[in-house]
Amino acid sequence: MLITRRRLLATSAAVAVLPKSAIGQTTQTLADPTQTTQTLTAKEGVQQITPEGYPETSIWGYDGSAPGPVIRVKQGARVAREFVNSLSQGSSVHWHGIRIVNDMDGVVGLTQDAVAPGQAKLYDFVVPDAGTYWYHPHNRAWEQMARGLYGALIVDEATPPDVDRDDIFLIDDWRLTQTAAIDESFGRAMDWSHGGRIGNWVTINGKPPADHAVKLNQRLRLRLVNVANSRIFELGVEGLEGVVVALDGQPLDEPVAIDQMVIAPAQRMDLIVDVTAPVGGQGALFMRGGAQNVQLARFVVEGTARPARMSTPPALPANPVPTLGALASARRVDMLLEGGAMGQMRAAIVDGEQRDSRSLASIGQYWALNGVAGMPETPLLVAERGETIMIRIINDTAFAHAMHLHGFHFRAIGPDGAQGPLRDTALVEREETVEIAFVADNPGDWLFHCHMLEHTAAGMLTWIKVT
């Protein structure tokens, strides 16, 4: 039987015998897109996302697979994709975390119309920053992504770090029935008003947890991407030692030792690790799961790569993200997160009309930003190009939110003025306040929303305008 919804996975002992694969076989690199325009098609597919012995699962995927093909280019290269929609719903492609021109951002209702079934749209842009990024739809994302519609976009540094392997782990949770079919319970009030759609089966790169052959003292770059609708993953490693070198695609000023790793929906984390488990032993990437940790990938040590560990890796080269201006003179705005189950929101504005909480629930709107549920007519702020902006995010709800700003990377600002690492998605815990700052150097209309996708659909989104 598949696991119940009350448990994410069976205990790690129950997955002790995992299918075996080489890490590098989990990715597919397309040809250099700077030469020709290639096609990226959203369509139905069938895939074995559960262990052998269970039925295959009908999914939606780019080019019919979940995840879709890895798009991999050098920093500064051009990406050109003719997106073809072969689904039954309108769709789009959002290039998550890439600081690109506004009309390529893929947000239906803000930067473009939906690409109708049977229609196509050309996405054509240059990638300014190296790092780990991804792509996904921005129309009915709460359903389309839960069906498997996403893929990795990797932008390589001009001189990549010295590693033996460079591997991508897209981590997803799926809500499945006992016959391994996708649970069709989309739009449930419980999900939209609580923590979002939480699945009962976890995959890496659209496959069940698997063994990966490695060697002692082999150096790996692991690119971890949380593509789940709403689950916050708490991860750890065993038999691997190393550092975190990047968050949300942006290099850390100094690598930091791996500790407990918390990755909210849409966030990414790049690790450079050495295999330290002995020959014949094993390491693991695991998820903290209550009483027992749950293995997501097991690294089986078969031989020795070199007699000793390599030296500590240096920081990755910085990307050309603009430096913050003087914070004392920066323009400041508040963004109040309200609503949800156990919340205090009594009313909010929808389409210019004030509605009470019962009326909001009747139209599936459970959350609000600054008293407005759904996309407001006016932006949260209008910024002049090059202006430094500070936004104080105040979470007055009983749930955490992964707040994603399109078009920019920001730094969290501590009470003492200390600047955190560059990110594009901030995890704001319940009843927490987080202040972020960024330079508004990218003109256009940019979405700002919770990446718990059900929260976005249920009212938690706004936008900023840069002139």
N, C-alpha and C positions, 0 to 999 in steps of 0.2 A: 504494500500500500504506500501511496505517497504520504508525506507528512501532513499533519493537520494544520490548520491556520493558527493554532495555539503555539506551534513550535516552528521555528524557521527551518531546521534540519534535524535529522537524527543526531545522536551524539557522535563525537569523532570516532569512537570505536565502531560505530555502525557503518562508517565510510572508510574503514581501514584498508579495504582492498579497492583501490581506485584504478580506473583505466589509465594506461600509460601513454604519454606523448612527449615529444621533444618540444621545448618551449618555443623555439623559433617557428614551429609548424602552425602556431596559432595566428599568425599574421600573414597578410597578403599585401604586397606592395604593387601599386599600379605603375604604369610607365610614366615617364617624366611629363607632367601636364603642361610644361612650358612650351612644348612642341605642338600639340594638337588638343582640340577640345574633345573630351571623352564624355560618355553618357553615364548617368547615375539614375537608375530606375527604381522607384518605390513600387513594390509589387508583393503579392502573396508568395509564400514559400512553405516548405515542410522541412522540419529539422528535428534531429534527435537531441533535445536539450536535457532530457532526463536519462537515467542509466539504461543500458541495454536491457530489454525485457519489457519496458514500457513502450506504449505507442509513440510514434513521432508526433510532434506538435505543429499545428498550422500556425505560422507566424506571418508578420509583415516585416519586410526587410528591404534595405537598399540592395538592388540587384538580387533580391530574393533570399538574402541570408541575414542572420542576426548574430553578430554585428555585420554591417555592410563592409565593403572593401576598405582596407587601410589606404588612405591618401597620404602619401609621404613625399615631401619636397624639401629643398634647401631653403634656408632663410633668404628672403628677398625674391623668391620665385613667384611665378604666376600660377594660380589655380583656376582652371576653366572647366566647368562641368555643365553639360546640358541635362538638367533635371527633368525626367519624364515621370509623370504621375500615372501609374497603372492601377491605382487603388480605387475604391468606391467613394472616397471622400476627397475633398480638397486638401492639399498639403503644401509644404514648402521645405526649404532647407535653411536652418540657422547654423552658422559656423561659430560654435561656442568658444568664446574667449579670444577670438581673433579681432584685432583692432583694424577693421576694414571700413571701406566707404559705406555710408548709411544705406544706400539702396540695394546693397548686397546682403543685408543683415537677415533677411528671411522672415521677418515678423509680420504675419498676416494681420491686417487691420491697422498697421502703423507704417511699415516701410514697403509693403506690397500687398496685392490681392492674392488670395489663395490660387494655387495652380490647380485648375479643375481636373477631374478625372479625364484622362486621355489627352491632356495638354502638357506643354513643356515650358521651361524657363531656363535661360542661360545665366549661370552665376560665374562671374569673371572678376578676379581680384588678386592683389599682391599681398603676400604674407610678410609683415614687417618683423615679427618676433619669432625666434626659435622657441620650441617647447612642445608640450603635450596638450593638444586641443581635441575637440571632437565635433561631430555634426549630428543634427537631429531636427525633426519637424517643429514648426511653431504654429500649428493649427491642430486643435484637438490633441495636443501633445499628451495629455493625460490618458488617452486611449492609444494613440499611434505608437508612442514610446513603450507603453506596457505590452504592446504586441511585438516589439523587437526592432523598431525603426530608429537606428542610430549607428554611428561608426566613428572610427578614430581618424583624426587629422594630425599627423606628426610633421613638425617643421624642424629639420636637423640644423644644428649649429654648423657654421663654416668649418670649424674643426671640432668634431664631436669628442666627448671624453673618451679616455682609454678604457674600454670595457671589452670583454669577450663576447657578450651577448647584449642585445637591446630588445626588450620584450614588452608587450603591451598587455595589460590585464584590465579588460572592461568588465566591471563587477555589476551584476544585475540581480534583482530578485523578481521572481515571476509569481503571480497568483494563478495556480493551476488546480484543476479538478482532479479527482482520483484516477481519471483516465488520461492524465497529462495534457488535457486541453486547456487553453487559456480560459480562465473564469470570466464570463461575460458581465460580471457585476460592475460595469463602469457607471459612474455617476451616483454611487451610493451616498446617501446623506451622511452616513457614519464616517466614510472616508473623507468626504469633503469638509466636514465640520470638525474632524479630529486630526489625527496625524498623517492622513493621506492613505493612498493605496499601498499597503504593506504585503509583500508576497510571502509564499511559503516554500519557495525553492530558489536556491542561489546558483548562478552559473558564472563562469569566467569565460569570456569570449564566446558566449552562447553554448557552452558545453558543460557537462557535469564536472565536478571536481576531479582532477586528474593528477597522475604522477608526471614529473618532469625530470629527465635525466640531466645531471650536472656533475661537476668534478670538484674535488677539494681545491680550495684557493682560486676557483674560477670567479671572475668578477662579472656581475650582472647589473645592468640598468633595468629596473622594473618601473614601468609607467602604470600607475594605478589610477583608474578612472571610475568614479561612481556614476553609473548611468541609470540607477534605479529611480522610480518615480518619486519615492518619499523616504526610503530607508536611510538612516544614518549608520554607516558601518564603523565599528570599532575594531581595528585590525592589529595584529602583531605578527612577529616573525620568530622562528626558532631555527637554529642551525645556520643562520645568516647574520652577518654583522656588517654594519656600514652606516651610511648617513642619508639624510634627506637633503636633496640638492635643489629641488624646485617645488613650488606650490602653484597650482592653477596655471602652469606653463611658464611662470616667471622664476628665474634663478634666485635662490636665497643669497644674501650678501655673504654669508658664511654657512657652509653645510653644518647641520646639527645632527647629533647622534639620534638614532632611531629609538623612540620610546613608544608608548601607546599611540596609535595612529587613528585619529578620528577624521573621517571623510564624509561630509554631507553630500546630498545629491548635487551633481554637477561639478563637484570639486575634484581636483587631480593632485597627485603626489608622486614625484619622481624620487626613486631611491637608487643609490649605488651601493651594492652589497657584495661581500665576498662570502663564498661558501665555506663555512667553518665546521660543519658536521663531518665526522670522519668517513673515510672510505667504507662503504658498506652500510653507513648510517643514512640518516635523512634529516632534512630541514622541512619547514612548513611556513606557508602564509595561512594564518588562521583568523577567524572572527571570534571575538569574545561573545559567548552565547549563554549567559546565565551560569549555571553550575559547572558547565564544561565548555571549553573552547571547541570550535568547529573548524576542521581543516577545510580550506578552500583550494589549496594546491600543496602537493607534497613534492619535495626536491630530493630525489634519490641519488646518492653520491656514488658514482661509478668511475673510479680512477682519480688521478691527480692532474690538475692543470699546470701547477708549478710548485716548487718545493716550499715556498713561503708566501704569505699574503703580500699583496702589493701595498705601496704606501697610501696614506690617506688621500682621497681624491681632492683636488682643488675645487674652488667654486666655479660654476659654469659662467661663461661670459655674459655680462648684463645685456639686456635688450634695450632698444632706444625709447624706453618709456620716459616721458618728461618728468623732470624733478619738481616736486611740490614747491610752490611759492611760500611766502611768509604766512604761516598759519594764523598769526595774530590778526592779520588784515583780510583773511579769507572770508568769503561770503558763507553764511551758515544757514541751514534749514533743518527743521525737524521732520521726521517721518514716524508717525505713531502707528504701530501695528495693533489692530484691535480685532475682537470677535472670536469665533470658534466656540466649541463646547467648553463650558465652565468659564466662559469669558464674561466681561462686564458690558459689552456693547449693547445698548438698548435700541439704537437706530443708526442709519447711515443713508447717504445720498446715493441714488442710482438713477442715471440718466436725468440728472437735475431735480429729482423728486425725493423728498425725505420719506423713508419707510421705516417702520418699526421692525424689531427682530423677527417677529412671526411672519410679516410680509416678506422680509428678505429671505427667510428660509423657504418660503413657497416658490421662490424663483431661483433657488439654489445658490444664494449669495450669503455666505456665512462670515466673511472676513472683510476688513476695510483698512485702507491706508489714509490717515488724516481725515477720517469720517466719510470717505467715499468708497463704495463697493464697486468693483469693476473699473474699466478704463475711464479716467476722468476726461472731460473736454479740455481742460487746461492742464499744462504740465506742472509737475512738482516744482520746477524752477526753470527759468530761462537764463542761460549763462552766455557770456561773451567768450568767443574763442580765446583760449589761453588762460582763462581765469581759473584760479584755484578755488575749489568748492569743498565745503565740509557738510556732511549730512549726519545728523545724529539719529540713529535708528533705535526707537524705544519699543521694546516688545512687551506690550501689556496684555499678553495672552498666556494660556496655560501650555503652549506648545513651542517647540523650537522651529525656526524658520531659516532657510538657506536663501539669503537675499542676493540675487544676481543682477549686476549692472551690465548692460550691453555696451559695447563700444569702447570701454575703458578698463584700466586696472587701477585699483585704489589701495591705500594703506590704512589699516586701522590705527587710530591715534589713541594712545593711552592717556590716563588722567594726568601724567607728568609730561605729556607732549611727545613721548617716545613713539616712533613710527614702526609699525609692524611690517611684515613682508608684503610685497605686491600680491594682490588677489583679484579675482573677478566675482567670487561668490563668498559671502560672509555667513558663517553659522552664528545666528543670534539665539541664544538659549532663552527659555521661558523667563520672563520678568527681568531680562538683561537689557542693558543699553550699550550699544556699540557705535562709536563715532568713526566715520571713514572720511578720507580726503583724497581728491584726485584733481588732475589738471584737465579742464574741459577743452581739449585741443582738437576734438574730432567733431566737425559740424554735422548737424542732423537731428532727427527725433529718435531718442534711444529709450528702449524699454528698461524698466527697473521692476523686478517682481520676485516673488518667492518661488524657488525652484522645487519645492514640494508641489508637484504639478496640479494636484487637486486644489491646493490653496490658491494658485493662480486662477484656475477656472472658477473658483468660488469667491473671487473678488479682490485678491491680494496682488494688484499690479498698478503701476503708474508709469509715467514717462518724464524724461527731461528733454529740453530743447537747447541745442548749442548753435548759436548764430555766428 
